[in-house]
């Protein structure tokens, strides 16, 4: 591996780390926002129900609105998680391709040729042993 290849590999690794740190911060922020929204909604609804002199119909409507808002918040959280999974999957696939290309450049994929040669030698030895056995008999 040349110095240029080494430096390029280190650069790619650092870029992956930076992308992961950014994504991790985004996930943490999204989690905090969702948690804060849910907690705020629960406190608001509870306070509204306990302290507001509303009729039963209005209270039921408030609960229905809260459930709808919560549903949307959860749906957004799920979509964010889905997007993050897709992003991470693509990132891992790219990493695998990079590693394969790195191994290919180093000649590591030559092992397949060595394996094939080993199989050929094994077959030749088997044939020779069979021929010797036949001659002995």
N, C-alpha and C positions, 0 to 999 in steps of 0.2 A: 504494500500500500504506500503510495507516494505521499509526500507532505501535503500536496494540494488536495488529494482525496481525503486525507485525515482531517484537514481543516474544513473541507466541505461537509464531511459527516458531522463534525462538531457543530458547525453552523446550523445544519438541519435539525440536530438534536436540540439546540438552544431555541430555535424557532418553535419546535413542538412544545417545549416547556413553556414558552411565553404564551402560546395559544391556549394551552391547558390552564395556565394561571388566570388568564383573562376570562375563559369560559367558567372557571370555578368561581370567580368573583361575581360573574353575571348570575350564576345559579344561586349563590348565596343571597344576592340582592333580591332576586325573584322570590326566593323562599321567605325572606324577611317581609317583603311587601305583601305576599299572600297571607302570611301569618298575622301581620298587622291589620290587614283588611278584615280578616275573619274575626280577630279579637275585637276590633273596633265595631264591627257590625253586631256582634253578640252583646257587647256592652250597650251600644246604642238602642238596640231592640229591647233589651231588658229594662233600661231606664225609661224608654218610651212607654212600654207597657205598664210599668209600675207607677209612673208619675203623671202620665197624661190622662186627663178625664175624657176618654174616648168611648164610643159605643162599641159593642161587641163586633159589629160589622166592620168598623174602621180598624179595630185591633186585628181581626182576621185578615183584612187587606194588608196591613203592615207586615204580618207574619208571612203572607204569600209573597210580598215584595222582597222580604229578607231572604226567603228560600230561593227566589229567582236570582237575586244578586249573588248569593252563595254558590248557586249552581254555575253561574257565569265565571265566578272566581276560580272554582275548581276546574272548570273546563279550560280556562286559560292556563292554569297550572299544568294540566295534563298535556296541552298542546306544547307548552314550553319544554316539558320533560321529553316529549316525543321528538321535538326538534333537536334537543341536546343529544339524544340517543342517535339520531340520524347523523348528526355532525361528528360524534365520537366514532361511529362506525366507519364513516368515510375517512376520518383521520387515521384510524387504525389500518384500514386498507391501504392508504397511502404509505404508512410506515412499513407495512409488509412489502409493498412493491419496492420501496427504497432499499430495504435490507436485501431483498432478492437481487436487485441490480448491483448492490455493493458486493455481494457474494459472487455474482456472475463476473464482475470486473476483476475480482481477486482470483478467479479461476476455480472457485470452490465447486462449481457445478460440474467440473471435470470428474468428480467422484462417480457420476453415473457411468462414464466411459470405463473407469477402473472396474466398477461392478460388472459391467457387461464383459470385460476382458476376463474377470475372475470366473464368470459363468462358462465362458468358452473354454478356459483351461480345465475347469471341472469336467466338462463334457469330454474333452480330449482324454483326460486321465481315466474316466469311466470306460471309454471305448477301448483304450489300451489295456485296461484291466480285463475287460471282457475278452479281448483278443488273446491275452496271455492265458486266461482260464480255459478258453477253447483249445488252445494249443496243448495245454497240460493234459486235458481230457483226451 
